[in-house]
Structure formats: C-alpha cells, structure tokens
Amino acid sequence: MSDDGDLTPTGDSPITTPHVVHATQVDDAFLTRIALIEDQPLGDRATAFRQLTDELYAHLDGTDGDAHRPGA
C-alpha cells in the first residue's frame, strides 16, 4: 500500500480494521445528522445543535444525558 492515502482493502488497512470501519459508520451518521440540522430554519437549528451538544457532552462525561445528575 502506498503512502498517498490509498485505502484499498488489503492486509490491515484502515478500511478492513473493524474498529476503524465502526468509527467511520459513526462519523457518517454524525455527518448526516449535521446535514439534517443545517437544513432546518435558524431557530430550529439552534435548538437542534444545543441538543446535539448536550448529547456529546453526556457521552464524553459518561452520563445518561441529564446535566443535573452527572454520572447517574
């Protein structure tokens, strides 16, 4: 495999490594969600981005999404 970014499915290339493929699927879902939010009117967009931000913080903090009960 060359160093020019070739992602052909050979050996342990990123495209055949299960955890990398899974991460790519998550990124695709995330990007799709962002695109759907971007298509909304401004007020709805702000609300949707706030909800997404809260979900990301909850995921990073390991909580259930309730900002008032960290770690619960």
PDB file of N, H, CA, C and O in Angstrom:
ATOM      1  N   MET A   1       0.852  -1.180   0.000  1.00  0.00           N
ATOM      2  CA  MET A   1       0.000   0.000   0.000  1.00  0.00           C
ATOM      3  C   MET A   1       0.884   1.224   0.000  1.00  0.00           C
ATOM      4  O   MET A   1       1.871   1.276   0.734  1.00  0.00           O
ATOM      5  N   SER A   2       0.550   2.206  -0.806  1.00  0.00           N
ATOM      6  H   SER A   2      -0.252   2.165  -1.403  1.00  0.00           H
ATOM      7  CA  SER A   2       1.367   3.407  -0.905  1.00  0.00           C
ATOM      8  C   SER A   2       1.012   4.400   0.187  1.00  0.00           C
ATOM      9  O   SER A   2       0.020   4.232   0.897  1.00  0.00           O
ATOM     10  N   ASP A   3       1.835   5.443   0.315  1.00  0.00           N
ATOM     11  H   ASP A   3       2.640   5.579  -0.262  1.00  0.00           H
ATOM     12  CA  ASP A   3       1.609   6.476   1.324  1.00  0.00           C
ATOM     13  C   ASP A   3       0.741   7.616   0.804  1.00  0.00           C
ATOM     14  O   ASP A   3       0.652   8.658   1.453  1.00  0.00           O
ATOM     15  N   ASP A   4       0.103   7.445  -0.343  1.00  0.00           N
ATOM     16  H   ASP A   4       0.176   6.599  -0.871  1.00  0.00           H
ATOM     17  CA  ASP A   4      -0.687   8.528  -0.929  1.00  0.00           C
ATOM     18  C   ASP A   4      -2.158   8.499  -0.520  1.00  0.00           C
ATOM     19  O   ASP A   4      -3.001   9.103  -1.182  1.00  0.00           O
ATOM     20  N   GLY A   5      -2.463   7.796   0.570  1.00  0.00           N
ATOM     21  H   GLY A   5      -1.778   7.305   1.108  1.00  0.00           H
ATOM     22  CA  GLY A   5      -3.832   7.760   1.055  1.00  0.00           C
ATOM     23  C   GLY A   5      -4.665   6.653   0.440  1.00  0.00           C
ATOM     24  O   GLY A   5      -5.888   6.656   0.573  1.00  0.00           O
ATOM     25  N   ASP A   6      -4.020   5.700  -0.238  1.00  0.00           N
ATOM     26  H   ASP A   6      -3.026   5.698  -0.346  1.00  0.00           H
ATOM     27  CA  ASP A   6      -4.731   4.578  -0.839  1.00  0.00           C
ATOM     28  C   ASP A   6      -5.357   3.726   0.255  1.00  0.00           C
ATOM     29  O   ASP A   6      -4.652   3.248   1.143  1.00  0.00           O
ATOM     30  N   LEU A   7      -6.665   3.531   0.207  1.00  0.00           N
ATOM     31  H   LEU A   7      -7.238   3.920  -0.514  1.00  0.00           H
ATOM     32  CA  LEU A   7      -7.352   2.745   1.225  1.00  0.00           C
ATOM     33  C   LEU A   7      -7.918   1.456   0.636  1.00  0.00           C
ATOM     34  O   LEU A   7      -9.027   1.048   0.983  1.00  0.00           O
ATOM     35  N   THR A   8      -7.163   0.818  -0.249  1.00  0.00           N
ATOM     36  H   THR A   8      -6.263   1.150  -0.530  1.00  0.00           H
ATOM     37  CA  THR A   8      -7.629  -0.440  -0.800  1.00  0.00           C
ATOM     38  C   THR A   8      -7.676  -1.481   0.303  1.00  0.00           C
ATOM     39  O   THR A   8      -6.813  -1.484   1.181  1.00  0.00           O
ATOM     40  N   PRO A   9      -8.673  -2.371   0.276  1.00  0.00           N
ATOM     41  CA  PRO A   9      -8.837  -3.348   1.352  1.00  0.00           C
ATOM     42  C   PRO A   9      -7.826  -4.489   1.278  1.00  0.00           C
ATOM     43  O   PRO A   9      -8.163  -5.588   0.839  1.00  0.00           O
ATOM     44  N   THR A  10      -6.594  -4.234   1.704  1.00  0.00           N
ATOM     45  H   THR A  10      -6.320  -3.341   2.061  1.00  0.00           H
ATOM     46  CA  THR A  10      -5.563  -5.257   1.748  1.00  0.00           C
ATOM     47  C   THR A  10      -4.938  -5.274   3.123  1.00  0.00           C
ATOM     48  O   THR A  10      -4.722  -4.221   3.723  1.00  0.00           O
ATOM     49  N   GLY A  11      -4.645  -6.461   3.630  1.00  0.00           N
ATOM     50  H   GLY A  11      -4.821  -7.316   3.143  1.00  0.00           H
ATOM     51  CA  GLY A  11      -3.971  -6.579   4.925  1.00  0.00           C
ATOM     52  C   GLY A  11      -4.743  -5.902   6.033  1.00  0.00           C
ATOM     53  O   GLY A  11      -5.954  -6.085   6.160  1.00  0.00           O
ATOM     54  N   ASP A  12      -4.038  -5.115   6.841  1.00  0.00           N
ATOM     55  H   ASP A  12      -3.054  -4.966   6.738  1.00  0.00           H
ATOM     56  CA  ASP A  12      -4.644  -4.405   7.960  1.00  0.00           C
ATOM     57  C   ASP A  12      -4.883  -2.940   7.626  1.00  0.00           C
ATOM     58  O   ASP A  12      -4.722  -2.071   8.483  1.00  0.00           O
ATOM     59  N   SER A  13      -5.264  -2.666   6.399  1.00  0.00           N
ATOM     60  H   SER A  13      -5.396  -3.372   5.703  1.00  0.00           H
ATOM     61  CA  SER A  13      -5.537  -1.281   6.026  1.00  0.00           C
ATOM     62  C   SER A  13      -6.723  -0.762   6.832  1.00  0.00           C
ATOM     63  O   SER A  13      -7.540  -1.550   7.308  1.00  0.00           O
ATOM     64  N   PRO A  14      -6.822   0.543   6.987  1.00  0.00           N
ATOM     65  CA  PRO A  14      -7.913   1.111   7.786  1.00  0.00           C
ATOM     66  C   PRO A  14      -9.302   0.675   7.349  1.00  0.00           C
ATOM     67  O   PRO A  14     -10.214   0.601   8.173  1.00  0.00           O
ATOM     68  N   ILE A  15      -9.475   0.388   6.074  1.00  0.00           N
ATOM     69  H   ILE A  15      -8.734   0.449   5.405  1.00  0.00           H
ATOM     70  CA  ILE A  15     -10.809   0.043   5.599  1.00  0.00           C
ATOM     71  C   ILE A  15     -11.247  -1.349   6.048  1.00  0.00           C
ATOM     72  O   ILE A  15     -12.444  -1.635   6.065  1.00  0.00           O
ATOM     73  N   THR A  16     -10.293  -2.234   6.415  1.00  0.00           N
ATOM     74  H   THR A  16      -9.320  -2.002   6.401  1.00  0.00           H
ATOM     75  CA  THR A  16     -10.659  -3.582   6.834  1.00  0.00           C
ATOM     76  C   THR A  16     -10.505  -3.789   8.330  1.00  0.00           C
ATOM     77  O   THR A  16     -10.806  -4.877   8.822  1.00  0.00           O
ATOM     78  N   THR A  17     -10.054  -2.803   9.062  1.00  0.00           N
ATOM     79  H   THR A  17      -9.809  -1.920   8.663  1.00  0.00           H
ATOM     80  CA  THR A  17      -9.911  -2.922  10.505  1.00  0.00           C
ATOM     81  C   THR A  17     -11.271  -2.630  11.134  1.00  0.00           C
ATOM     82  O   THR A  17     -11.792  -1.528  10.957  1.00  0.00           O
ATOM     83  N   PRO A  18     -11.870  -3.588  11.869  1.00  0.00           N
ATOM     84  CA  PRO A  18     -13.240  -3.421  12.364  1.00  0.00           C
ATOM     85  C   PRO A  18     -13.486  -2.140  13.155  1.00  0.00           C
ATOM     86  O   PRO A  18     -14.501  -1.478  12.941  1.00  0.00           O
ATOM     87  N   HIS A  19     -12.586  -1.777  14.057  1.00  0.00           N
ATOM     88  H   HIS A  19     -11.761  -2.314  14.231  1.00  0.00           H
ATOM     89  CA  HIS A  19     -12.852  -0.586  14.866  1.00  0.00           C
ATOM     90  C   HIS A  19     -12.797   0.689  14.037  1.00  0.00           C
ATOM     91  O   HIS A  19     -13.468   1.665  14.372  1.00  0.00           O
ATOM     92  N   VAL A  20     -12.028   0.702  12.981  1.00  0.00           N
ATOM     93  H   VAL A  20     -11.484  -0.091  12.709  1.00  0.00           H
ATOM     94  CA  VAL A  20     -11.974   1.879  12.114  1.00  0.00           C
ATOM     95  C   VAL A  20     -13.240   1.954  11.270  1.00  0.00           C
ATOM     96  O   VAL A  20     -13.792   3.039  11.086  1.00  0.00           O
ATOM     97  N   VAL A  21     -13.704   0.831  10.760  1.00  0.00           N
ATOM     98  H   VAL A  21     -13.256  -0.050  10.910  1.00  0.00           H
ATOM     99  CA  VAL A  21     -14.939   0.811   9.983  1.00  0.00           C
ATOM    100  C   VAL A  21     -16.092   1.283  10.850  1.00  0.00           C
ATOM    101  O   VAL A  21     -16.926   2.068  10.401  1.00  0.00           O
ATOM    102  N   HIS A  22     -16.147   0.808  12.098  1.00  0.00           N
ATOM    103  H   HIS A  22     -15.469   0.169  12.463  1.00  0.00           H
ATOM    104  CA  HIS A  22     -17.204   1.234  13.021  1.00  0.00           C
ATOM    105  C   HIS A  22     -17.138   2.738  13.246  1.00  0.00           C
ATOM    106  O   HIS A  22     -18.170   3.408  13.239  1.00  0.00           O
ATOM    107  N   ALA A  23     -15.945   3.275  13.443  1.00  0.00           N
ATOM    108  H   ALA A  23     -15.107   2.730  13.449  1.00  0.00           H
ATOM    109  CA  ALA A  23     -15.794   4.714  13.664  1.00  0.00           C
ATOM    110  C   ALA A  23     -16.257   5.487  12.436  1.00  0.00           C
ATOM    111  O   ALA A  23     -16.857   6.554  12.565  1.00  0.00           O
ATOM    112  N   THR A  24     -15.986   4.962  11.261  1.00  0.00           N
ATOM    113  H   THR A  24     -15.499   4.095  11.157  1.00  0.00           H
ATOM    114  CA  THR A  24     -16.422   5.614  10.032  1.00  0.00           C
ATOM    115  C   THR A  24     -17.938   5.631   9.949  1.00  0.00           C
ATOM    116  O   THR A  24     -18.519   6.630   9.525  1.00  0.00           O
ATOM    117  N   GLN A  25     -18.589   4.549  10.344  1.00  0.00           N
ATOM    118  H   GLN A  25     -18.118   3.737  10.689  1.00  0.00           H
ATOM    119  CA  GLN A  25     -20.046   4.499  10.332  1.00  0.00           C
ATOM    120  C   GLN A  25     -20.625   5.523  11.300  1.00  0.00           C
ATOM    121  O   GLN A  25     -21.619   6.176  10.983  1.00  0.00           O
ATOM    122  N   VAL A  26     -20.027   5.670  12.462  1.00  0.00           N
ATOM    123  H   VAL A  26     -19.219   5.139  12.719  1.00  0.00           H
ATOM    124  CA  VAL A  26     -20.478   6.667  13.420  1.00  0.00           C
ATOM    125  C   VAL A  26     -20.302   8.054  12.821  1.00  0.00           C
ATOM    126  O   VAL A  26     -21.199   8.890  12.933  1.00  0.00           O
ATOM    127  N   ASP A  27     -19.174   8.311  12.193  1.00  0.00           N
ATOM    128  H   ASP A  27     -18.445   7.632  12.102  1.00  0.00           H
ATOM    129  CA  ASP A  27     -18.936   9.606  11.567  1.00  0.00           C
ATOM    130  C   ASP A  27     -19.961   9.884  10.473  1.00  0.00           C
ATOM    131  O   ASP A  27     -20.436  11.013  10.349  1.00  0.00           O
ATOM    132  N   ASP A  28     -20.307   8.878   9.680  1.00  0.00           N
ATOM    133  H   ASP A  28     -19.920   7.961   9.780  1.00  0.00           H
ATOM    134  CA  ASP A  28     -21.303   9.062   8.628  1.00  0.00           C
ATOM    135  C   ASP A  28     -22.655   9.429   9.227  1.00  0.00           C
ATOM    136  O   ASP A  28     -23.335  10.320   8.719  1.00  0.00           O
ATOM    137  N   ALA A  29     -23.046   8.759  10.290  1.00  0.00           N
ATOM    138  H   ALA A  29     -22.493   8.035  10.703  1.00  0.00           H
ATOM    139  CA  ALA A  29     -24.314   9.068  10.951  1.00  0.00           C
ATOM    140  C   ALA A  29     -24.281  10.475  11.534  1.00  0.00           C
ATOM    141  O   ALA A  29     -25.264  11.211  11.456  1.00  0.00           O
ATOM    142  N   PHE A  30     -23.151  10.840  12.115  1.00  0.00           N
ATOM    143  H   PHE A  30     -22.352  10.241  12.178  1.00  0.00           H
ATOM    144  CA  PHE A  30     -22.999  12.175  12.690  1.00  0.00           C
ATOM    145  C   PHE A  30     -23.092  13.236  11.597  1.00  0.00           C
ATOM    146  O   PHE A  30     -23.780  14.243  11.764  1.00  0.00           O
ATOM    147  N   LEU A  31     -22.408  13.013  10.492  1.00  0.00           N
ATOM    148  H   LEU A  31     -21.848  12.195  10.357  1.00  0.00           H
ATOM    149  CA  LEU A  31     -22.435  13.973   9.392  1.00  0.00           C
ATOM    150  C   LEU A  31     -23.828  14.085   8.778  1.00  0.00           C
ATOM    151  O   LEU A  31     -24.247  15.172   8.380  1.00  0.00           O
ATOM    152  N   THR A  32     -24.537  12.977   8.701  1.00  0.00           N
ATOM    153  H   THR A  32     -24.197  12.094   9.024  1.00  0.00           H
ATOM    154  CA  THR A  32     -25.911  13.006   8.208  1.00  0.00           C
ATOM    155  C   THR A  32     -26.787  13.828   9.137  1.00  0.00           C
ATOM    156  O   THR A  32     -27.614  14.621   8.686  1.00  0.00           O
ATOM    157  N   ARG A  33     -26.602  13.637  10.432  1.00  0.00           N
ATOM    158  H   ARG A  33     -25.930  12.993  10.798  1.00  0.00           H
ATOM    159  CA  ARG A  33     -27.384  14.403  11.409  1.00  0.00           C
ATOM    160  C   ARG A  33     -27.082  15.900  11.300  1.00  0.00           C
ATOM    161  O   ARG A  33     -27.992  16.726  11.366  1.00  0.00           O
ATOM    162  N   ILE A  34     -25.815  16.242  11.136  1.00  0.00           N
ATOM    163  H   ILE A  34     -25.075  15.571  11.082  1.00  0.00           H
ATOM    164  CA  ILE A  34     -25.429  17.647  10.967  1.00  0.00           C
ATOM    165  C   ILE A  34     -26.100  18.228   9.720  1.00  0.00           C
ATOM    166  O   ILE A  34     -26.616  19.345   9.754  1.00  0.00           O
ATOM    167  N   ALA A  35     -26.091  17.478   8.631  1.00  0.00           N
ATOM    168  H   ALA A  35     -25.672  16.571   8.602  1.00  0.00           H
ATOM    169  CA  ALA A  35     -26.705  17.954   7.390  1.00  0.00           C
ATOM    170  C   ALA A  35     -28.203  18.190   7.573  1.00  0.00           C
ATOM    171  O   ALA A  35     -28.745  19.175   7.072  1.00  0.00           O
ATOM    172  N   LEU A  36     -28.869  17.289   8.289  1.00  0.00           N
ATOM    173  H   LEU A  36     -28.429  16.489   8.697  1.00  0.00           H
ATOM    174  CA  LEU A  36     -30.298  17.463   8.544  1.00  0.00           C
ATOM    175  C   LEU A  36     -30.560  18.704   9.392  1.00  0.00           C
ATOM    176  O   LEU A  36     -31.526  19.431   9.158  1.00  0.00           O
ATOM    177  N   ILE A  37     -29.701  18.939  10.370  1.00  0.00           N
ATOM    178  H   ILE A  37     -28.917  18.348  10.560  1.00  0.00           H
ATOM    179  CA  ILE A  37     -29.846  20.130  11.213  1.00  0.00           C
ATOM    180  C   ILE A  37     -29.635  21.389  10.380  1.00  0.00           C
ATOM    181  O   ILE A  37     -30.380  22.359  10.517  1.00  0.00           O
ATOM    182  N   GLU A  38     -28.627  21.376   9.522  1.00  0.00           N
ATOM    183  H   GLU A  38     -28.021  20.589   9.411  1.00  0.00           H
ATOM    184  CA  GLU A  38     -28.313  22.548   8.701  1.00  0.00           C
ATOM    185  C   GLU A  38     -29.457  22.932   7.767  1.00  0.00           C
ATOM    186  O   GLU A  38     -29.573  24.094   7.378  1.00  0.00           O
ATOM    187  N   ASP A  39     -30.298  21.973   7.407  1.00  0.00           N
ATOM    188  H   ASP A  39     -30.205  21.029   7.723  1.00  0.00           H
ATOM    189  CA  ASP A  39     -31.420  22.244   6.507  1.00  0.00           C
ATOM    190  C   ASP A  39     -32.623  22.866   7.215  1.00  0.00           C
ATOM    191  O   ASP A  39     -33.583  23.266   6.558  1.00  0.00           O
ATOM    192  N   GLN A  40     -32.583  22.952   8.541  1.00  0.00           N
ATOM    193  H   GLN A  40     -31.803  22.627   9.075  1.00  0.00           H
ATOM    194  CA  GLN A  40     -33.709  23.483   9.306  1.00  0.00           C
ATOM    195  C   GLN A  40     -33.653  25.009   9.375  1.00  0.00           C
ATOM    196  O   GLN A  40     -32.597  25.604   9.160  1.00  0.00           O
ATOM    197  N   PRO A  41     -34.801  25.647   9.678  1.00  0.00           N
ATOM    198  CA  PRO A  41     -34.805  27.098   9.903  1.00  0.00           C
ATOM    199  C   PRO A  41     -33.893  27.451  11.080  1.00  0.00           C
ATOM    200  O   PRO A  41     -33.622  26.610  11.938  1.00  0.00           O
ATOM    201  N   LEU A  42     -33.430  28.683  11.113  1.00  0.00           N
ATOM    202  H   LEU A  42     -33.650  29.366  10.417  1.00  0.00           H
ATOM    203  CA  LEU A  42     -32.424  29.107  12.086  1.00  0.00           C
ATOM    204  C   LEU A  42     -32.796  28.782  13.532  1.00  0.00           C
ATOM    205  O   LEU A  42     -31.969  28.235  14.262  1.00  0.00           O
ATOM    206  N   GLY A  43     -34.001  29.100  13.959  1.00  0.00           N
ATOM    207  H   GLY A  43     -34.672  29.545  13.366  1.00  0.00           H
ATOM    208  CA  GLY A  43     -34.401  28.843  15.341  1.00  0.00           C
ATOM    209  C   GLY A  43     -34.384  27.367  15.686  1.00  0.00           C
ATOM    210  O   GLY A  43     -33.917  26.977  16.756  1.00  0.00           O
ATOM    211  N   ASP A  44     -34.896  26.546  14.778  1.00  0.00           N
ATOM    212  H   ASP A  44     -35.276  26.863  13.909  1.00  0.00           H
ATOM    213  CA  ASP A  44     -34.892  25.101  14.990  1.00  0.00           C
ATOM    214  C   ASP A  44     -33.472  24.554  14.967  1.00  0.00           C
ATOM    215  O   ASP A  44     -33.137  23.629  15.707  1.00  0.00           O
ATOM    216  N   ARG A  45     -32.644  25.136  14.109  1.00  0.00           N
ATOM    217  H   ARG A  45     -32.916  25.888  13.508  1.00  0.00           H
ATOM    218  CA  ARG A  45     -31.245  24.720  14.001  1.00  0.00           C
ATOM    219  C   ARG A  45     -30.516  24.937  15.321  1.00  0.00           C
ATOM    220  O   ARG A  45     -29.773  24.070  15.782  1.00  0.00           O
ATOM    221  N   ALA A  46     -30.736  26.103  15.925  1.00  0.00           N
ATOM    222  H   ALA A  46     -31.339  26.808  15.551  1.00  0.00           H
ATOM    223  CA  ALA A  46     -30.081  26.413  17.200  1.00  0.00           C
ATOM    224  C   ALA A  46     -30.488  25.410  18.270  1.00  0.00           C
ATOM    225  O   ALA A  46     -29.646  24.938  19.035  1.00  0.00           O
ATOM    226  N   THR A  47     -31.768  25.086  18.327  1.00  0.00           N
ATOM    227  H   THR A  47     -32.452  25.470  17.706  1.00  0.00           H
ATOM    228  CA  THR A  47     -32.262  24.113  19.306  1.00  0.00           C
ATOM    229  C   THR A  47     -31.659  22.736  19.055  1.00  0.00           C
ATOM    230  O   THR A  47     -31.241  22.055  19.991  1.00  0.00           O
ATOM    231  N   ALA A  48     -31.615  22.328  17.793  1.00  0.00           N
ATOM    232  H   ALA A  48     -31.955  22.881  17.032  1.00  0.00           H
ATOM    233  CA  ALA A  48     -31.079  21.010  17.446  1.00  0.00           C
ATOM    234  C   ALA A  48     -29.588  20.919  17.753  1.00  0.00           C
ATOM    235  O   ALA A  48     -29.121  19.893  18.248  1.00  0.00           O
ATOM    236  N   PHE A  49     -28.834  21.987  17.462  1.00  0.00           N
ATOM    237  H   PHE A  49     -29.214  22.820  17.060  1.00  0.00           H
ATOM    238  CA  PHE A  49     -27.404  21.968  17.778  1.00  0.00           C
ATOM    239  C   PHE A  49     -27.179  21.949  19.285  1.00  0.00           C
ATOM    240  O   PHE A  49     -26.239  21.310  19.759  1.00  0.00           O
ATOM    241  N   ARG A  50     -28.018  22.633  20.036  1.00  0.00           N
ATOM    242  H   ARG A  50     -28.781  23.152  19.651  1.00  0.00           H
ATOM    243  CA  ARG A  50     -27.895  22.614  21.501  1.00  0.00           C
ATOM    244  C   ARG A  50     -28.136  21.198  22.023  1.00  0.00           C
ATOM    245  O   ARG A  50     -27.403  20.725  22.891  1.00  0.00           O
ATOM    246  N   GLN A  51     -29.157  20.524  21.499  1.00  0.00           N
ATOM    247  H   GLN A  51     -29.752  20.909  20.794  1.00  0.00           H
ATOM    248  CA  GLN A  51     -29.443  19.154  21.906  1.00  0.00           C
ATOM    249  C   GLN A  51     -28.274  18.236  21.549  1.00  0.00           C
ATOM    250  O   GLN A  51     -27.876  17.393  22.353  1.00  0.00           O
ATOM    251  N   LEU A  52     -27.733  18.398  20.360  1.00  0.00           N
ATOM    252  H   LEU A  52     -28.057  19.082  19.707  1.00  0.00           H
ATOM    253  CA  LEU A  52     -26.593  17.590  19.935  1.00  0.00           C
ATOM    254  C   LEU A  52     -25.391  17.838  20.842  1.00  0.00           C
ATOM    255  O   LEU A  52     -24.698  16.899  21.234  1.00  0.00           O
ATOM    256  N   THR A  53     -25.151  19.094  21.171  1.00  0.00           N
ATOM    257  H   THR A  53     -25.714  19.857  20.853  1.00  0.00           H
ATOM    258  CA  THR A  53     -24.046  19.443  22.070  1.00  0.00           C
ATOM    259  C   THR A  53     -24.233  18.787  23.429  1.00  0.00           C
ATOM    260  O   THR A  53     -23.285  18.236  23.987  1.00  0.00           O
ATOM    261  N   ASP A  54     -25.443  18.842  23.967  1.00  0.00           N
ATOM    262  H   ASP A  54     -26.214  19.290  23.514  1.00  0.00           H
ATOM    263  CA  ASP A  54     -25.726  18.208  25.255  1.00  0.00           C
ATOM    264  C   ASP A  54     -25.479  16.704  25.194  1.00  0.00           C
ATOM    265  O   ASP A  54     -24.922  16.125  26.127  1.00  0.00           O
ATOM    266  N   GLU A  55     -25.894  16.070  24.093  1.00  0.00           N
ATOM    267  H   GLU A  55     -26.346  16.540  23.336  1.00  0.00           H
ATOM    268  CA  GLU A  55     -25.675  14.629  23.934  1.00  0.00           C
ATOM    269  C   GLU A  55     -24.184  14.299  23.861  1.00  0.00           C
ATOM    270  O   GLU A  55     -23.735  13.314  24.447  1.00  0.00           O
ATOM    271  N   LEU A  56     -23.424  15.117  23.147  1.00  0.00           N
ATOM    272  H   LEU A  56     -23.789  15.917  22.672  1.00  0.00           H
ATOM    273  CA  LEU A  56     -21.985  14.877  23.043  1.00  0.00           C
ATOM    274  C   LEU A  56     -21.297  15.046  24.394  1.00  0.00           C
ATOM    275  O   LEU A  56     -20.439  14.242  24.758  1.00  0.00           O
ATOM    276  N   TYR A  57     -21.670  16.091  25.140  1.00  0.00           N
ATOM    277  H   TYR A  57     -22.367  16.744  24.844  1.00  0.00           H
ATOM    278  CA  TYR A  57     -21.117  16.272  26.485  1.00  0.00           C
ATOM    279  C   TYR A  57     -21.458  15.086  27.376  1.00  0.00           C
ATOM    280  O   TYR A  57     -20.600  14.592  28.108  1.00  0.00           O
ATOM    281  N   ALA A  58     -22.700  14.629  27.319  1.00  0.00           N
ATOM    282  H   ALA A  58     -23.396  15.030  26.724  1.00  0.00           H
ATOM    283  CA  ALA A  58     -23.122  13.490  28.135  1.00  0.00           C
ATOM    284  C   ALA A  58     -22.321  12.245  27.775  1.00  0.00           C
ATOM    285  O   ALA A  58     -21.917  11.483  28.653  1.00  0.00           O
ATOM    286  N   HIS A  59     -22.096  12.045  26.487  1.00  0.00           N
ATOM    287  H   HIS A  59     -22.424  12.664  25.774  1.00  0.00           H
ATOM    288  CA  HIS A  59     -21.319  10.887  26.045  1.00  0.00           C
ATOM    289  C   HIS A  59     -19.879  10.972  26.555  1.00  0.00           C
ATOM    290  O   HIS A  59     -19.330   9.989  27.054  1.00  0.00           O
ATOM    291  N   LEU A  60     -19.280  12.142  26.427  1.00  0.00           N
ATOM    292  H   LEU A  60     -19.726  12.940  26.021  1.00  0.00           H
ATOM    293  CA  LEU A  60     -17.898  12.320  26.876  1.00  0.00           C
ATOM    294  C   LEU A  60     -17.771  12.203  28.390  1.00  0.00           C
ATOM    295  O   LEU A  60     -16.772  11.693  28.896  1.00  0.00           O
ATOM    296  N   ASP A  61     -18.784  12.676  29.110  1.00  0.00           N
ATOM    297  H   ASP A  61     -19.596  13.091  28.698  1.00  0.00           H
ATOM    298  CA  ASP A  61     -18.766  12.618  30.571  1.00  0.00           C
ATOM    299  C   ASP A  61     -19.216  11.271  31.106  1.00  0.00           C
ATOM    300  O   ASP A  61     -19.052  10.995  32.294  1.00  0.00           O
ATOM    301  N   GLY A  62     -19.780  10.428  30.254  1.00  0.00           N
ATOM    302  H   GLY A  62     -19.914  10.652  29.289  1.00  0.00           H
ATOM    303  CA  GLY A  62     -20.240   9.122  30.688  1.00  0.00           C
ATOM    304  C   GLY A  62     -21.517   9.183  31.500  1.00  0.00           C
ATOM    305  O   GLY A  62     -21.744   8.325  32.354  1.00  0.00           O
ATOM    306  N   THR A  63     -22.360  10.181  31.254  1.00  0.00           N
ATOM    307  H   THR A  63     -22.176  10.878  30.560  1.00  0.00           H
ATOM    308  CA  THR A  63     -23.623  10.305  31.974  1.00  0.00           C
ATOM    309  C   THR A  63     -24.761   9.810  31.104  1.00  0.00           C
ATOM    310  O   THR A  63     -24.558   9.415  29.956  1.00  0.00           O
ATOM    311  N   ASP A  64     -25.960   9.836  31.663  1.00  0.00           N
ATOM    312  H   ASP A  64     -26.125  10.157  32.595  1.00  0.00           H
ATOM    313  CA  ASP A  64     -27.133   9.404  30.916  1.00  0.00           C
ATOM    314  C   ASP A  64     -27.789  10.539  30.145  1.00  0.00           C
ATOM    315  O   ASP A  64     -28.867  10.354  29.580  1.00  0.00           O
ATOM    316  N   GLY A  65     -27.169  11.698  30.111  1.00  0.00           N
ATOM    317  H   GLY A  65     -26.293  11.849  30.570  1.00  0.00           H
ATOM    318  CA  GLY A  65     -27.699  12.821  29.365  1.00  0.00           C
ATOM    319  C   GLY A  65     -28.374  13.869  30.213  1.00  0.00           C
ATOM    320  O   GLY A  65     -28.717  14.936  29.704  1.00  0.00           O
ATOM    321  N   ASP A  66     -28.582  13.601  31.510  1.00  0.00           N
ATOM    322  H   ASP A  66     -28.304  12.734  31.924  1.00  0.00           H
ATOM    323  CA  ASP A  66     -29.190  14.582  32.408  1.00  0.00           C
ATOM    324  C   ASP A  66     -28.072  15.398  33.035  1.00  0.00           C
ATOM    325  O   ASP A  66     -27.329  14.897  33.879  1.00  0.00           O
ATOM    326  N   ALA A  67     -27.950  16.651  32.625  1.00  0.00           N
ATOM    327  H   ALA A  67     -28.553  17.058  31.939  1.00  0.00           H
ATOM    328  CA  ALA A  67     -26.857  17.507  33.093  1.00  0.00           C
ATOM    329  C   ALA A  67     -26.901  17.742  34.595  1.00  0.00           C
ATOM    330  O   ALA A  67     -25.889  18.108  35.193  1.00  0.00           O
ATOM    331  N   HIS A  68     -28.053  17.538  35.207  1.00  0.00           N
ATOM    332  H   HIS A  68     -28.875  17.241  34.721  1.00  0.00           H
ATOM    333  CA  HIS A  68     -28.191  17.776  36.642  1.00  0.00           C
ATOM    334  C   HIS A  68     -27.801  16.560  37.476  1.00  0.00           C
ATOM    335  O   HIS A  68     -27.728  16.640  38.702  1.00  0.00           O
ATOM    336  N   ARG A  69     -27.550  15.425  36.802  1.00  0.00           N
ATOM    337  H   ARG A  69     -27.609  15.360  35.806  1.00  0.00           H
ATOM    338  CA  ARG A  69     -27.177  14.210  37.518  1.00  0.00           C
ATOM    339  C   ARG A  69     -25.942  13.583  36.885  1.00  0.00           C
ATOM    340  O   ARG A  69     -26.037  12.505  36.298  1.00  0.00           O
ATOM    341  N   PRO A  70     -24.778  14.235  36.991  1.00  0.00           N
ATOM    342  CA  PRO A  70     -23.582  13.671  36.359  1.00  0.00           C
ATOM    343  C   PRO A  70     -23.266  12.279  36.883  1.00  0.00           C
ATOM    344  O   PRO A  70     -23.306  12.023  38.086  1.00  0.00           O
ATOM    345  N   GLY A  71     -22.955  11.397  35.961  1.00  0.00           N
ATOM    346  H   GLY A  71     -22.923  11.605  34.984  1.00  0.00           H
ATOM    347  CA  GLY A  71     -22.560  10.046  36.321  1.00  0.00           C
ATOM    348  C   GLY A  71     -23.705   9.135  36.678  1.00  0.00           C
ATOM    349  O   GLY A  71     -23.480   7.962  36.978  1.00  0.00           O
ATOM    350  N   ALA A  72     -24.935   9.634  36.657  1.00  0.00           N
ATOM    351  H   ALA A  72     -25.118  10.586  36.414  1.00  0.00           H
ATOM    352  CA  ALA A  72     -26.086   8.815  37.053  1.00  0.00           C
ATOM    353  C   ALA A  72     -26.502   7.909  35.931  1.00  0.00           C
ATOM    354  O   ALA A  72     -27.454   7.143  36.076  1.00  0.00           O
TER     355      ALA A  72
END
